[in-house]
């Protein structure tokens, strides 16, 4: 009997020894507060964050707010009580979530802003696309397309924003209109698709095609809005290429519309790199160590960390996708996650 017990204890000791590295890598749980799962960027962000955080030793749980501010506020309160290693937040409403961020930070729980920058209160880290720069790239593409269509940079552009409570869309608008101000012969009509609802974008396009049938180009601030825009164009009797179109997030549906000829350009939002950046800095964020400003390589993209009033902020560049480079697997819309392994920043 004694020998049997010794054998059992010996086997348990071996098993525990084998499991120890796995337990040593489990650095804690991170909660990702996703605003919605209605579009491919948001669903893609869940899998990307989970993959990269796992590579650096963190477990992730996702809570979906279904685009409801009060629900996300309630979820934040619940998660704060659980005292996780960190919270990754993509806010439904960047003003309404300010008290929740402050409550978490006061409790010693680092809050990381993902994709939707919040500047009204300090966070532990912010990872965003270069949204103003996306606006610049979009303006350059509109300049090129109007020249192609009208022989000069002139015509009428319908700009369909996302929700006006989201700084992502406001920054793109800022960058786009700043560059387009150089072209006085271009008229820009701007309308917001509230709550980023595709149906709202479809209604805007349908109404504007009646009010302004001479619209040359539609600039939607997300690819899923372009799907609804195409449906409205088809209902108006338009064919691919009659009205030029571009979007600004690089989702699979956007790439599909380029391949079908309905859309000419997607300005990609670098989803994979935005998620990888959080994983790269997570150890320092959790340990509350200094994050040094400067240039960092994130999945091959030259990215910049700056120290802002709201904390360390990494900005990652995007790129224009056209029919000429659409099959590049680096674009997240092709749904080929990178094989690069992320390591923590020393």
C-alpha positions in Angstrom: 0.0 0.0 0.0 2.8 2.4 0.9 4.5 1.7 -2.4 1.3 2.4 -4.3 0.9 5.8 -2.4 4.5 6.7 -3.2 3.9 5.8 -6.9 0.8 8.0 -6.9 2.5 10.9 -5.3 5.5 10.5 -7.6 3.2 10.6 -10.7 1.5 13.7 -9.3 4.8 15.4 -8.8 5.8 14.7 -12.4 2.5 15.9 -13.7 2.8 19.1 -11.7 6.3 19.6 -12.9 5.2 19.3 -16.5 2.3 21.7 -15.9 4.4 24.3 -14.1 5.6 26.2 -17.2 2.0 26.5 -18.4 0.9 27.9 -15.0 4.0 30.2 -14.9 2.9 31.7 -18.2 -0.6 32.5 -16.9 0.0 36.1 -15.9 -3.6 37.0 -15.3 -7.0 37.6 -16.9 -7.7 40.6 -19.2 -11.2 41.6 -20.0 -11.9 43.1 -23.4 -15.0 45.4 -23.5 -16.1 45.3 -27.2 -18.7 47.8 -28.2 -20.5 45.5 -30.7 -20.0 42.4 -32.8 -22.1 43.7 -35.7 -19.2 44.3 -38.0 -16.1 42.4 -39.1 -13.6 44.7 -37.5 -15.0 44.1 -34.1 -15.3 40.4 -34.5 -11.8 40.3 -35.9 -10.5 42.4 -32.9 -11.7 39.7 -30.5 -9.7 36.9 -32.2 -6.6 39.1 -32.8 -6.4 40.3 -29.2 -7.0 36.9 -27.8 -4.3 35.4 -30.0 -1.6 38.0 -29.3 -2.4 38.2 -25.5 -2.1 34.4 -25.3 1.3 34.6 -26.9 2.6 36.8 -24.0 0.8 34.8 -21.3 -2.6 36.4 -20.6 -6.1 34.9 -20.7 -8.8 37.1 -22.3 -12.5 37.2 -21.7 -14.7 39.4 -24.0 -17.9 41.2 -23.0 -20.1 42.6 -25.8 -22.0 45.8 -25.1 -24.3 45.5 -28.1 -23.7 49.2 -28.8 -25.5 50.1 -25.5 -23.7 52.7 -23.3 -25.6 51.7 -20.1 -24.7 48.1 -20.6 -21.0 48.8 -21.1 -21.0 50.9 -18.0 -22.6 48.1 -16.0 -20.1 45.6 -17.5 -17.2 47.9 -16.4 -18.6 48.0 -12.8 -18.8 44.2 -12.8 -15.3 43.7 -14.1 -13.8 46.2 -11.7 -15.1 44.1 -8.9 -13.3 41.1 -10.3 -9.9 42.9 -10.1 -8.5 41.6 -13.4 -4.9 42.2 -14.5 -6.2 44.8 -17.0 -9.2 46.0 -19.0 -9.1 46.6 -22.7 -11.8 49.1 -23.6 -13.3 50.0 -27.0 -15.9 52.5 -25.8 -19.5 52.7 -27.1 -19.5 56.4 -26.0 -16.1 57.9 -25.1 -17.6 60.6 -22.9 -20.0 58.4 -21.0 -17.3 55.8 -20.1 -15.0 58.4 -18.5 -16.2 57.8 -14.9 -15.8 54.0 -15.4 -12.2 54.4 -16.6 -11.4 56.6 -13.7 -13.0 54.1 -11.2 -10.9 51.3 -12.6 -7.7 53.3 -12.7 -8.3 54.4 -9.1 -8.7 50.7 -8.1 -5.3 50.0 -9.6 -6.7 48.2 -12.7 -5.0 49.5 -15.8 -7.4 50.5 -18.6 -6.1 50.2 -22.2 -8.0 52.1 -24.9 -8.3 50.0 -28.1 -9.2 51.6 -31.4 -11.4 54.3 -29.9 -9.2 57.0 -28.4 -10.3 58.7 -25.2 -8.5 61.9 -24.4 -10.7 63.3 -21.6 -9.1 61.2 -18.8 -5.8 59.3 -18.3 -5.6 55.6 -19.3 -2.7 53.2 -18.9 -2.2 52.9 -22.7 -3.9 53.6 -26.0 -3.5 51.7 -29.2 -5.1 53.4 -32.3 -4.8 53.6 -36.0 -3.4 56.9 -37.4 -6.9 58.1 -38.0 -6.2 61.6 -39.1 -3.6 60.1 -41.4 -6.3 57.7 -42.7 -8.2 60.9 -43.6 -5.1 62.2 -45.4 -4.7 59.0 -47.4 -8.5 59.0 -48.3 -8.2 62.6 -49.5 -5.3 61.6 -51.7 -7.3 58.8 -53.2 -10.3 61.0 -53.8 -8.0 63.5 -55.6 -6.8 60.7 -57.8 -10.3 59.3 -58.5 -11.9 62.7 -59.3 -9.1 63.4 -61.8 -9.7 60.0 -63.3 -13.5 60.5 -63.5 -13.8 64.2 -64.2 -10.4 65.2 -65.7 -9.7 67.5 -62.7 -10.1 67.6 -58.9 -13.7 68.7 -59.1 -17.2 67.3 -58.4 -19.4 66.3 -55.6 -18.5 64.0 -52.7 -20.9 62.4 -50.2 -19.1 61.7 -46.9 -20.9 59.2 -44.7 -19.5 59.3 -41.2 -19.9 56.7 -38.5 -21.4 57.7 -35.2 -20.5 61.3 -34.3 -19.8 60.2 -30.7 -16.8 58.1 -32.0 -13.4 59.9 -32.3 -12.4 57.4 -34.9 -14.8 58.8 -37.4 -14.3 62.5 -36.3 -10.5 62.2 -36.7 -10.8 60.7 -40.2 -13.2 63.5 -41.1 -10.7 66.1 -39.8 -7.8 64.7 -41.8 -9.9 64.2 -44.9 -11.4 67.7 -44.9 -8.1 69.4 -44.0 -6.5 68.0 -47.2 -9.6 68.5 -49.4 -9.7 72.2 -48.4 -7.1 72.7 -51.1 -9.7 71.8 -53.8 -12.4 74.5 -53.9 -14.1 72.9 -56.9 -15.0 69.9 -54.7 -18.3 70.0 -52.8 -18.4 67.7 -49.8 -21.8 66.7 -48.3 -21.3 65.1 -44.8 -23.9 63.0 -43.0 -23.5 60.7 -39.9 -24.7 57.1 -39.8 -25.8 57.1 -36.2 -24.5 54.1 -34.1 -22.6 53.0 -37.2 -25.8 51.3 -38.4 -25.5 50.2 -42.0 -29.2 50.8 -42.6 -28.7 54.5 -41.6 -25.9 54.7 -44.3 -28.2 53.1 -46.8 -30.9 55.7 -46.1 -28.4 58.6 -46.3 -27.2 57.4 -49.7 -30.8 56.8 -51.1 -31.9 60.3 -49.9 -28.8 62.1 -51.2 -29.0 60.4 -54.6 -32.4 61.9 -55.0 -31.4 65.3 -53.7 -28.0 65.3 -55.5 -28.1 63.0 -58.4 -24.7 64.3 -59.6 -22.7 62.9 -56.7 -19.4 61.6 -58.2 -18.0 59.7 -55.2 -19.1 58.3 -51.8 -16.7 58.1 -48.9 -18.0 55.8 -46.2 -16.0 55.6 -43.0 -16.4 51.8 -42.7 -16.8 49.0 -45.2 -20.1 47.7 -43.8 -21.6 51.1 -44.5 -20.5 50.7 -48.1 -22.6 47.4 -48.4 -25.7 49.4 -47.6 -24.6 52.2 -49.9 -24.3 49.7 -52.8 -27.8 48.4 -52.2 -29.1 52.0 -52.4 -27.2 52.7 -55.6 -28.6 49.5 -57.1 -32.1 50.6 -56.2 -31.4 53.9 -57.9 -30.5 52.0 -61.1 -26.7 52.5 -60.8 -24.1 50.1 -61.9 -20.6 49.4 -60.6 -18.4 52.4 -61.5 -21.2 54.9 -62.1 -20.6 56.4 -58.7 -17.0 55.9 -57.3 -16.7 54.7 -53.7 -14.1 54.3 -51.0 -14.2 53.2 -47.3 -11.8 53.4 -44.4 -11.3 50.2 -42.5 -10.3 47.4 -44.8 -12.9 44.8 -43.9 -13.5 41.7 -46.0 -16.8 43.1 -47.3 -14.9 46.1 -48.6 -12.4 44.0 -50.4 -15.2 42.0 -51.9 -16.8 45.3 -53.2 -13.5 46.3 -54.8 -13.3 42.9 -56.5 -16.9 43.4 -57.8 -16.1 46.9 -59.1 -18.5 48.8 -56.8 -15.7 50.3 -54.8 -12.3 51.6 -55.9 -10.4 52.0 -52.6 -10.3 50.8 -49.0 -8.0 52.7 -46.6 -7.1 50.0 -44.2 -7.2 50.3 -40.5 -4.3 48.1 -39.2 -6.4 45.8 -37.0 -3.7 43.1 -36.4 -1.0 45.6 -35.5 -3.3 47.6 -33.1 -4.0 44.3 -31.2 -0.3 43.2 -31.3 0.8 46.5 -29.9 -1.3 46.0 -26.8 0.2 42.5 -26.3 3.7 43.9 -26.8 3.3 46.4 -23.9 1.0 44.4 -21.6 3.7 43.3 -19.2 4.8 46.9 -18.7 1.2 48.1 -18.4 0.3 45.5 -15.7 3.5 46.1 -13.8 2.9 49.9 -14.1 6.3 50.4 -15.6 7.4 53.3 -17.7 6.6 53.1 -21.4 9.2 55.0 -23.4 8.1 57.2 -26.3 9.7 56.5 -29.6 9.5 54.4 -32.8 8.5 50.7 -32.5 8.1 48.0 -35.1 4.7 46.4 -34.8 4.3 43.5 -37.3 6.5 45.3 -39.7 4.7 48.7 -39.4 6.7 51.7 -38.2 4.6 52.9 -35.2 5.1 55.8 -32.9 4.6 55.9 -29.1 4.0 59.4 -27.7 3.3 60.6 -24.2 0.0 62.5 -24.2 -2.1 64.1 -21.5 -4.2 60.9 -21.5 -1.1 58.7 -21.2 1.1 56.7 -23.5 -0.4 56.5 -27.0 0.7 54.3 -29.9 -0.3 55.3 -33.4 -0.1 52.8 -36.2 -0.3 53.7 -39.9 -2.8 52.3 -42.5 -2.6 51.9 -46.2 -4.7 52.2 -49.4 -6.0 49.0 -50.8 -6.9 49.0 -54.5 -7.5 46.3 -57.2 -3.7 46.3 -57.8 -2.7 45.2 -54.3 -5.9 43.7 -52.9 -4.5 40.1 -52.5 -1.7 41.1 -50.2 -2.2 38.8 -47.1 -0.9 41.5 -44.8 -4.3 43.3 -45.1 -6.6 42.0 -42.4 -9.6 41.9 -44.7 -8.0 38.9 -46.4 -8.5 37.0 -43.1 -5.0 35.5 -43.0 -3.8 36.2 -39.4 -0.1 37.0 -39.3 2.3 34.2 -38.3 4.5 36.6 -36.4 4.9 35.9 -32.7 4.6 38.9 -30.5 7.1 39.4 -27.7 6.9 41.7 -24.7 8.8 45.0 -24.9 11.8 45.0 -22.6 
